[in-house]
């Protein structure tokens, strides 16, 4: 029971490579953060897609 409740509050994160045209960063991001960065014109690739 406790584990089911705990899963509700756990955010799913993805290992990502973020590229702004000059600098590449390796971050763990939520899907919402990925969408926000993409809207700002940054290139975001999930590591499992590489």
ZARO-379800 format. One record per residue: residue number from 0; residue in one letter; chain; x, y, z of N, C-alpha, C in turn. Coordinates in Angstrom, 2 decimals. Layout:
site num->NUM, residu->A, chaine->A, nxx->X, nyy->Y, nzz->Z, caxx->X, cayy->Y, cazz->Z, cxx->X, cyy->Y, czz->Z .
...
This chain:
site num->0, residu->X, chaine->A, nxx->0.82, nyy->-1.19, nzz->0.00, caxx->0.00, cayy->0.00, cazz->0.00, cxx->0.86, cyy->1.26, czz->0.00 .
site num->1, residu->X, chaine->A, nxx->1.85, nyy->1.29, nzz->0.89, caxx->2.73, cayy->2.44, cazz->0.98, cxx->3.50, cyy->2.66, czz->-0.32 .
site num->2, residu->X, chaine->A, nxx->3.92, nyy->1.58, nzz->-0.96, caxx->4.67, cayy->1.68, cazz->-2.23, cxx->3.80, cyy->2.29, czz->-3.33 .
site num->3, residu->X, chaine->A, nxx->2.52, nyy->1.95, nzz->-3.36, caxx->1.62, cayy->2.51, cazz->-4.38, cxx->1.46, cyy->4.02, czz->-4.20 .
site num->4, residu->X, chaine->A, nxx->1.34, nyy->4.45, nzz->-2.95, caxx->1.22, cayy->5.88, cazz->-2.67, cxx->2.52, cyy->6.59, czz->-3.01 .
site num->5, residu->X, chaine->A, nxx->3.62, nyy->5.98, nzz->-2.69, caxx->4.94, cayy->6.55, cazz->-2.97, cxx->5.15, cyy->6.77, czz->-4.47 .
site num->6, residu->X, chaine->A, nxx->4.67, nyy->5.84, nzz->-5.30, caxx->4.80, cayy->5.95, cazz->-6.76, cxx->4.05, cyy->7.15, czz->-7.32 .
site num->7, residu->X, chaine->A, nxx->2.96, nyy->7.55, nzz->-6.66, caxx->2.18, cayy->8.69, cazz->-7.12, cxx->2.97, cyy->9.99, czz->-7.05 .
site num->8, residu->X, chaine->A, nxx->3.87, nyy->10.08, nzz->-6.08, caxx->4.62, cayy->11.31, cazz->-5.87, cxx->6.00, cyy->11.30, czz->-6.52 .
site num->9, residu->X, chaine->A, nxx->6.38, nyy->10.17, nzz->-7.06, caxx->7.69, cayy->10.05, cazz->-7.71, cxx->7.59, cyy->10.59, czz->-9.13 .
site num->10, residu->X, chaine->A, nxx->8.49, nyy->11.52, nzz->-9.48, caxx->8.51, cayy->12.08, cazz->-10.82, cxx->9.38, cyy->11.20, czz->-11.71 .
site num->11, residu->X, chaine->A, nxx->8.87, nyy->10.91, nzz->-12.89, caxx->9.65, cayy->10.13, cazz->-13.84, cxx->10.64, cyy->11.06, czz->-14.52 .
site num->12, residu->X, chaine->A, nxx->11.91, nyy->10.73, nzz->-14.42, caxx->12.95, cayy->11.54, cazz->-15.05, cxx->13.65, cyy->10.73, czz->-16.13 .
site num->13, residu->X, chaine->A, nxx->14.22, nyy->11.44, nzz->-17.08, caxx->14.93, cayy->10.82, cazz->-18.19, cxx->16.34, cyy->11.40, czz->-18.26 .
site num->14, residu->X, chaine->A, nxx->17.32, nyy->10.57, nzz->-18.52, caxx->18.67, cayy->11.06, cazz->-18.77, cxx->18.68, cyy->11.69, czz->-20.15 .
site num->15, residu->X, chaine->A, nxx->19.09, nyy->12.95, nzz->-20.21, caxx->19.00, cayy->13.70, cazz->-21.46, cxx->20.31, cyy->14.40, czz->-21.79 .
site num->16, residu->X, chaine->A, nxx->20.48, nyy->14.66, nzz->-23.08, caxx->21.57, cayy->15.49, cazz->-23.57, cxx->20.93, cyy->16.77, czz->-24.08 .
site num->17, residu->X, chaine->A, nxx->21.35, nyy->17.91, nzz->-23.52, caxx->20.80, cayy->19.21, cazz->-23.91, cxx->21.88, cyy->19.97, czz->-24.67 .
site num->18, residu->X, chaine->A, nxx->21.56, nyy->20.46, nzz->-25.85, caxx->22.51, cayy->21.15, cazz->-26.71, cxx->21.96, cyy->22.51, czz->-27.07 .
site num->19, residu->X, chaine->A, nxx->22.72, nyy->23.56, nzz->-26.76, caxx->22.26, cayy->24.92, cazz->-27.07, cxx->23.00, cyy->25.51, czz->-28.26 .
site num->20, residu->X, chaine->A, nxx->23.73, nyy->24.70, nzz->-28.98, caxx->24.48, cayy->25.18, cazz->-30.14, cxx->25.95, cyy->25.35, czz->-29.85 .
site num->21, residu->X, chaine->A, nxx->26.31, nyy->25.46, nzz->-28.58, caxx->27.71, cayy->25.63, cazz->-28.17, cxx->28.12, cyy->24.64, czz->-27.09 .
site num->22, residu->X, chaine->A, nxx->27.25, nyy->24.46, nzz->-26.11, caxx->27.59, cayy->23.63, cazz->-24.95, cxx->26.61, cyy->22.47, czz->-24.85 .
site num->23, residu->X, chaine->A, nxx->27.16, nyy->21.27, nzz->-24.59, caxx->26.34, cayy->20.08, cazz->-24.40, cxx->26.31, cyy->19.77, czz->-22.91 .
site num->24, residu->X, chaine->A, nxx->25.13, nyy->19.55, nzz->-22.35, caxx->24.98, cayy->19.22, cazz->-20.94, cxx->24.24, cyy->17.90, czz->-20.82 .
site num->25, residu->X, chaine->A, nxx->24.58, nyy->17.15, nzz->-19.79, caxx->23.92, cayy->15.88, cazz->-19.50, cxx->23.10, cyy->16.07, czz->-18.23 .
site num->26, residu->X, chaine->A, nxx->21.78, nyy->15.99, nzz->-18.35, caxx->20.88, cayy->16.26, cazz->-17.24, cxx->19.82, cyy->15.18, czz->-17.10 .
site num->27, residu->X, chaine->A, nxx->19.26, nyy->15.09, nzz->-15.92, caxx->18.07, cayy->14.25, cazz->-15.68, cxx->16.89, cyy->15.19, czz->-15.62 .
site num->28, residu->X, chaine->A, nxx->15.96, nyy->15.05, nzz->-16.55, caxx->14.84, cayy->15.98, cazz->-16.67, cxx->13.50, cyy->15.25, czz->-16.67 .
site num->29, residu->X, chaine->A, nxx->12.47, nyy->15.95, nzz->-16.22, caxx->11.11, cayy->15.43, cazz->-16.34, cxx->10.61, cyy->15.77, czz->-17.74 .
site num->30, residu->X, chaine->A, nxx->9.51, nyy->15.15, nzz->-18.15, caxx->8.97, cayy->15.42, cazz->-19.49, cxx->8.56, cyy->16.88, czz->-19.61 .
site num->31, residu->X, chaine->A, nxx->8.04, nyy->17.47, nzz->-18.54, caxx->7.63, cayy->18.88, cazz->-18.56, cxx->8.85, cyy->19.78, czz->-18.81 .
site num->32, residu->X, chaine->A, nxx->9.96, nyy->19.49, nzz->-18.14, caxx->11.19, cayy->20.27, cazz->-18.33, cxx->11.72, cyy->20.11, czz->-19.76 .
site num->33, residu->X, chaine->A, nxx->11.62, nyy->18.90, nzz->-20.30, caxx->12.06, cayy->18.66, cazz->-21.68, cxx->11.24, cyy->19.51, czz->-22.64 .
site num->34, residu->X, chaine->A, nxx->9.92, nyy->19.53, nzz->-22.44, caxx->9.03, cayy->20.32, cazz->-23.30, cxx->9.35, cyy->21.81, czz->-23.21 .
site num->35, residu->X, chaine->A, nxx->9.62, nyy->22.31, nzz->-21.99, caxx->9.95, cayy->23.72, cazz->-21.80, cxx->11.25, cyy->24.09, czz->-22.53 .
site num->36, residu->X, chaine->A, nxx->12.26, nyy->23.24, nzz->-22.43, caxx->13.53, cayy->23.52, cazz->-23.09, cxx->13.39, cyy->23.47, czz->-24.61 .
site num->37, residu->X, chaine->A, nxx->12.60, nyy->22.53, nzz->-25.10, caxx->12.36, cayy->22.43, cazz->-26.54, cxx->11.67, cyy->23.69, czz->-27.05 .
site num->38, residu->X, chaine->A, nxx->10.72, nyy->24.21, nzz->-26.28, caxx->10.01, cayy->25.43, cazz->-26.66, cxx->10.94, cyy->26.65, czz->-26.69 .
site num->39, residu->X, chaine->A, nxx->12.02, nyy->26.60, nzz->-25.90, caxx->13.00, cayy->27.70, cazz->-25.88, cxx->14.00, cyy->27.59, czz->-27.02 .
site num->40, residu->X, chaine->A, nxx->13.90, nyy->26.55, nzz->-27.83, caxx->14.79, cayy->26.39, cazz->-28.98, cxx->16.01, cyy->25.53, czz->-28.71 .
site num->41, residu->X, chaine->A, nxx->16.07, nyy->24.90, nzz->-27.54, caxx->17.20, cayy->24.02, cazz->-27.24, cxx->16.94, cyy->22.63, czz->-27.80 .
site num->42, residu->X, chaine->A, nxx->17.99, nyy->21.94, nzz->-28.15, caxx->17.87, cayy->20.58, cazz->-28.65, cxx->18.00, cyy->19.61, czz->-27.47 .
site num->43, residu->X, chaine->A, nxx->16.98, nyy->18.80, nzz->-27.22, caxx->16.98, cayy->17.85, cazz->-26.12, cxx->16.81, cyy->16.45, czz->-26.69 .
site num->44, residu->X, chaine->A, nxx->17.74, nyy->15.55, nzz->-26.35, caxx->17.66, cayy->14.17, cazz->-26.79, cxx->17.76, cyy->13.25, czz->-25.58 .
site num->45, residu->X, chaine->A, nxx->16.81, nyy->12.34, nzz->-25.46, caxx->16.88, cayy->11.35, cazz->-24.38, cxx->18.00, cyy->10.38, czz->-24.71 .
site num->46, residu->X, chaine->A, nxx->18.78, nyy->10.00, nzz->-23.70, caxx->19.94, cayy->9.14, cazz->-23.94, cxx->19.56, cyy->7.80, czz->-24.56 .
site num->47, residu->X, chaine->A, nxx->18.38, nyy->7.28, nzz->-24.22, caxx->17.98, cayy->5.99, cazz->-24.79, cxx->17.62, cyy->6.09, czz->-26.27 .
site num->48, residu->X, chaine->A, nxx->17.50, nyy->7.33, nzz->-26.79, caxx->17.20, cayy->7.54, cazz->-28.21, cxx->18.47, cyy->7.70, czz->-29.03 .
site num->49, residu->X, chaine->A, nxx->19.61, nyy->7.76, nzz->-28.38, caxx->20.89, cayy->7.97, cazz->-29.08, cxx->21.34, cyy->6.69, czz->-29.76 .
